[in-house]
Amino acid sequence: MAQLEHIEAIEKRLWSAADTLRANSNYAGNEYFLPVMGLVFLRHAYSRYLGVKDAIEAGLPTRGGKTRPLTKEDFSQKSAIFLQPKAQFDTLVALPDSADRAKAIIDAMESIEADYENLRGVLPKSEYQELDNVVLGQLLRTLNPKSLSASPGMSSAASTNTS
């Protein structure tokens, strides 16, 4: 039953994101799925990243008191994507209103494509340039609810989200 409630909460968030775009963009109903799904991808990748990061860090080898840095391979072994700091969802959500959110999202997508050849040219990018900075902020916050942090397998580090 709790899983159903969780799915319903996510569905409400997705409809809210669609409503935001429908009301505040020139996108037709069949066009705004790309920017929303791109952000959903980033959010999911970040959730997976947080869900395995602590376990990976705990198992990293230490030599001379120094622990080696996290790598893409560490995350691939756990079926997760390694995210550069600029591609982490909390970084995007925390951007001030004065920041160019479209550029930041595009940079995040490009950093993932640079690390994962199979994603090159697949992730949406130009769609974000057509959206107002305030609308992008609303979308990021809409897709960053606390309820996603409570998902099974999520790290408590994700609890910095807003509802």
N, C-alpha and C positions, 0 to 999 in steps of 0.2 A: 504494500500500500504506500509506503514512504517513497519507493521508487517511482510510482505513478504520480505522486504529488510533485516530485522533483522534475519529472518530464513535463508535467503541466506548467510548472513555473518557468522552465526553459522555453516552452512554447509561447507563453505570454510575453517573455522577453523578446523573442524573435518577431512576434506580431507588433510589439511596441517599436522595434527597430524599423520594421517595414512602414509603420504609420508615420514615424519621424521622416523617413525619406519621401513618402508619398506627399506629405504636407510641406516639406521644405526643400524639394529638389525638382528639377525638370525631368526626372526619370519617369518613364512609364512603368506600369506594374511589372512588366516582364523584363525590366532593365535593372531594377535596384537590388535584385538578388545577388549580383556579383560583388558589389561593395560589402553587403552584409555577410555573405558567405566568406569573403576574404577575411573579415574581422572575426567571424566565428572560427575559421581555421587558426588564426593567430591566437585566439583565446584558448582553443583546445590544445594547441601545441604548447602554450604556456602552462596550462593545467598539467599536461603530461610531464613537462620539464620539471615543474615543482614537485610532482608526485614521485619522481625517481631521484632527484638531485641529492637529497640528504643521504640516501642509501649509497649512491655512487661516491659521494665525498667520504663517507665512512670507510669505504673499501679502497681508497686511493693509497698507493704506496708512498712511504715517506723515506727520504734519504737525507741524512745529515740534518735532521730536524725540519726539512722542507718537504712539503707535499706537492706533488706535481699538479699542474693546473688541469681543470676539466677539459675533456676533448669531445669532439663530435662522436668518436668511436665509443666512448663511455656511454653516451646516450643511445646510440644505435643498438648496442647490446641489450638495452632495456626497452626497446621499441618506442623510443622518444626522440624528439628533435632537439639538438643542441641549439640554444638561442643566444646570440650575442646580446649584451645588455640593451642595445637599441631596438631589438626585436621582441623584448619581453613586454607583455601586455601591460603590466603595472607601470612601466616606463611611459608607454603611450597614454595611458589614462591620466598620469600625473603631469602631463604637459600643461604649461600655463596657457591661458587664452591667447597670449601674444605669440605663441609658437605656431609655426606652420605645420599643422597636424597632417595635412595631405603629404607633405614632403617626408615627415617622420614615418608615416605608415609605408610610403613607397620605399624609403630607406630600409625599413624593417623587412619588407618583402624581398628586396634585393639582397639583403644580407643572408636570408635563408636560401635564396636561389644560388648565391655564391657558394654556400656550404653544401648544397644538395643538388647535384646536377640533374637528377630526375625531376626536380621542380622548376628548373629554368624555363621561363617563358609561360609558365602555367598560372602563377599567382596573379591576381588582379593588381593593377598599379594605377594606370591612367584614370580609372574611374574615380579615384579619390580627389583628383585635381578639379573635378567638376562640382565638388560638394563644398558648401560653406564651412568654414573653420568651426563655427559654433555647432553646426549639425554634426560634424565629425566628433566633436566633444560629447555631444548627447549620445551618439551611437556607441562610442567607446564605453561610456558610463552605463548605458543600457545593457551592454553585453558583459558587464563586469560585476554582477551581483554577488553578494555574500553566499547565496545559496549554491553557486557553482563551487565555492571553496569547500562546501560540505560534501561534495561528491566522493564516492568511494575511491580510495587511493590517492586522495589529495593531501598535500602537505598543509600543515597549519600556517605555513608562510604565506599562503594565498589569502589569508583572512584580512588583508589590508584593503580589500575591495569595498566599494560602496554599493548601496542598494539602489 
